[in-house]
């Protein structure tokens, strides 16, 4: 098989072919969640550890369900109840889990690049569940999977990403992946959080949502990340949602069949109105459901790779 | 690697294989029957069988396909696993009579995996096994209920069935791999 990566660290270092293998595998995995017994025996006896150095409910739960549906044994580690507060380093923590038999480590960390350090230093396979403002490959793969499912293709589509581009690992991963698969990507937001250098990644830069949304097939709304100080980059939340919040009126400027996505958790009335969140154009809960299948595919494929 | 190849045509052997199966199905069991083909060639044989049943019995029966990859027992050999395919089995297998169809029966491990997979959808009343070619070499206690052709082979031989839908020809190919 053409997928021989031991780790999945970001879409920046996956080829278009590898991304397509993950998406195709996820498509087959999706059926498992419709069965009576939502479980396959593939990773029986293998141990996966979820190392979360940042708070997360949905990503960690989604990984955990995915691991359990593949019959892996699952260990969860979150920073609040951990030895990190006692001063243990990331590497030492990971090595301890490795010593307990973990063969796949799913890691989320506030520092960009942390999963890359782990991948270099430990024997287990590493899956990046979000590193700083760098990459969030599983979320981008879910977004791309959902777009492909809804639109039947990626190539040639116009995809708009709205909001805090600067601090968003979801945006970076999506731009890498979507560009590799041949979509056109636009980004829009306040100039303070939409840096010019994103054009070097192949994104077209806009500052007006009304202009940017013209003729797009997909709108990806990013969360206003208070914990990453998004709010320091513009005068007020009210101004932000007035200019960049998605409303019914603004969505009408896009195509008739445009889909609206959001990685969650949504702030109703900030990034989008309640009306949009509950609109049939919005596929936000489908993203969540697809998340399990995509993460099953990621875990399965790295398990087929080098280690274990 | 030197290889020796011999082929034999399938001709009407596929049709007589189907006839045996159709003759054996009581008409009152048709509504509880599900034909499940094991990917890839078994899926195409299964589709043909469903067509024969509906031609001869005048009734459509349910059809499903199964990819056994996630149920394989050779994790250590995983680098040679194929790209995962789609499984599509109706969720109401409870109490149903299933005919499992594959092209070649060898070790019996694929059939074991398929049975385990089906059980995750419910508890069927029965599962019968239909294979076009039995090449011997069983490693598990699995025997076919319906058989097309039985051939004698050696362990270092590979048996491939080629079907019109996938390969544009209908024949059995036996490849001898020397020194493997």
Contacts between the chains, C-beta under 8 A, distances in Angstrom:
chain1	res1	chain2	res2	distance
A	1	B	79	7.6
A	1	B	81	6.5
A	1	B	82	6.7
A	1	B	83	5.6
A	4	B	79	7.8
A	21	B	83	6.8
A	24	B	83	6.7
A	24	B	84	7.6
A	25	B	83	7.3
A	25	B	84	5.0
A	27	B	86	6.9
A	28	B	67	6.8
A	28	B	84	4.5
A	28	B	85	6.1
A	28	B	86	5.0
A	28	B	87	7.1
A	29	B	84	7.5
A	31	B	86	6.5
A	31	B	87	5.7
A	31	B	88	6.9
A	32	B	70	7.9
A	34	B	91	7.0
A	35	B	91	6.9
A	35	B	120	5.7
A	35	B	121	5.8
A	36	B	91	6.4
A	36	B	120	6.5
A	36	B	121	5.5
A	36	B	122	5.5
A	37	B	119	7.9
A	37	B	120	4.0
A	37	B	121	7.5
A	39	B	120	7.2
A	40	B	70	4.1
A	40	B	71	6.7
A	40	B	117	7.9
A	40	B	120	7.6
A	41	B	70	7.3
A	41	B	71	6.2
A	41	B	116	7.3
A	42	B	70	4.5
A	42	B	71	7.5
A	42	B	72	7.9
A	42	B	75	7.8
A	70	B	70	7.9
A	300	B	70	7.9
A	300	B	84	7.5
A	303	B	78	7.5
A	304	B	78	4.8
A	304	B	79	7.0
A	304	B	81	6.4
A	308	B	75	7.9
